[in-house]
Amino acid sequence: MQNELPPDHLQSLWRNQRVEPAQMSLEELRQKAERFQRKISRRNLREYVAGAFVFVAFSYFIWLLPPMRLGSALLLAATAYVLYQLHTRGAAKEVPESLALGTCLEFHRDVWKWYLLPFVPGLLAIIAVPLLRQPEKWTGAWPVILVWSGMFYAILKLNKRGAEKLQRQIDELNSINRESL
């Protein structure tokens, strides 16, 4: 048929068509921000409850399991540090205009520094101290090490996914802002 356009031409037309910029009202933006703040508040509440559980459990271990005292004390210190970081850097607050969006991304991208790394000394002490007393039981430590490594990996992947999602949202908001100027 003579009226048909070549496939390359159709693809070119489709790619070069004018796309209307996405419009978001202030009310929609406010609702999105409120949903995000509620989500962060619920996440933080879960973390605080988990932290309380860690404090109770490892305080108990300090008194009843002498080989775990050092590791338990280190894990309590790590938990206090992580909860402090979560409270100061990860709280659901109103975002001032002067705050760089990169700060939020750094919080998620650097999760290994402020959320995982503080637990490593305590976890290592929980494994190493009993093994120093009974080295023949080292094979029993591998399942624990593998489970902890798997948990760390999962936490890193979840936070990476969260940081990527935040970046997409920031890019979307930036494009809306540029198009409205």
N, C-alpha and C positions, 0 to 999 in steps of 0.2 A: 504494500500500500504506500502511496506517495505521501500521505498526510502524517505518517508516523515519524517521530523524531528518533534519531539514533540513541541507544541506551546511554552513551556517555553524555549526550546533551541533556537528557532528563536528570541524570545525576548532578550535573553542573547546575541546572536550574534549581533543583531541590536544595543543594548546598548554599547557593547564593541568594535564596529568597530572604526577604526582610522578615526578621522575627521581632515581634512586639516585646518590649521589655516587660518582665514580670512586675506587677504593681502590688505593693503591700501597704495596706493602710496602717496608720499608727496604732489603731486598735488591734489589728492582727499581730503586729510586732509586739505590742504589750502582752497579748495573750500567749504568744510564743515564749516570751521572756518569763512569764509567770509559770508556765508549764515546766520550763527548764529549771527554774528555781525550786519548784516542788520536787522534781526528779532528784536534784542534787541534795535537797534536804532529806529525802527518803534514803538515798544512798548513804549519807553521812550518819543517819540514825542507825542503819544496819551496821555500819562500821563501829559506832560507839557501843552498841549492844555486843558485838563480837569482841571488842576491846575489854568490856566488862567481864565477859566470859573468860578471856585470856587471863585477866588479873586474878579472878577467883581460882581458876584451875592451876596456874603456875605458882600462885602464893601457896596453895595447898601442896604442890610438889616440893616447894622449898622446905617445908616443915617435915614432910613425910618421906621424901626420897632423897637422901643425902647425895647420891651420885649425880642427881639432876639439879642440885642447888645453884651451881654457877650458871649453867645454861638457862635455868628458869629465871634467875635474876637478870641475866642479859636479855632474855625475851621480854621481861616486864619493862625494862628500860627501853627496848626497841618499840614496844607497844605504846608507851607514854610518848615517845618521840613522834611516832607515826600519827597518833591521835592529835598531837599538838599541830603537826604540819597540816593535817586534814582540817583542823579548826581554823588555822590562820590563813592557809593558802587555798583551801578547797571548799570554804563555806559558801552557801548560797546567799550572796549579798547583792544589793543593787550595784550595778557596774557603773562607776563614774566615767564620764566621757574621756577623762585624761588617761584612763587605764588602757594600756596596749593589749590588743587581743592576743598577742604572742605570749603574754603571761599565762593565760589559761591553757594554751597549747603546751607550754613548757611544763606545766603542772602534770599533764597527762603523758607527755613524752619522757619526762624524767622520773617516771614512777619507780624505776629500778633503783634510783638514788635515794629517794626519800621514803619509799614504801617497802621495798624488798631487801636492799642491802643492810639496813639496820638489824634485820632478823638473822642474818648469816652467822655472826659470832655465837649467838645463843644456840642456834640449831647445830652448829659444829660442836659446841661444848657438850650438848646433850648426847651427841654420838661419840665424841672423842673421849670424854672422861670415863664412861664405863668401859670403853675398849682399852684404855690404858691399864685398867685393872684386870681385864679379862680379854687379852688380844685374840684368843682362840675363837671368840664369838663375832669376829669381824664380818663374816658372811651374813649374819642377821641384820647388819646395818644397811646393806644394799637396798632392800625393799623400801626402807624409810627414806634413804637418799633419793631413790627414783621417784617416790611419791612427792617429796618436797620439790624436786626438780620439775616434775610435771606441773605442780601447782604454780611455781614461779613462772614457768613458760606460759601457762594459761593466763595468768594475770598480766604478763607482758603483752600477749596477743590481744587481750580484751582492751587494754589501755591504748594500744596502738590503733585498734579499730576505732575507739572513742576519739582519739586525737585526729584521725583521718576524717571522721564524721564532722567534728568541729571545724576542721579546715574547710571542708566543702560548704558548710553553713556560712562560714566567714567569707569565703569567696563569693557565695551567692549574695550575701548582704552587700559586699563591696561592689558587685556588678549592678545591683539595684541602685545603690547610692550614686555610682558613676553615671548611670543612665538617666537618673532623675535630675542631674545637674544641668 
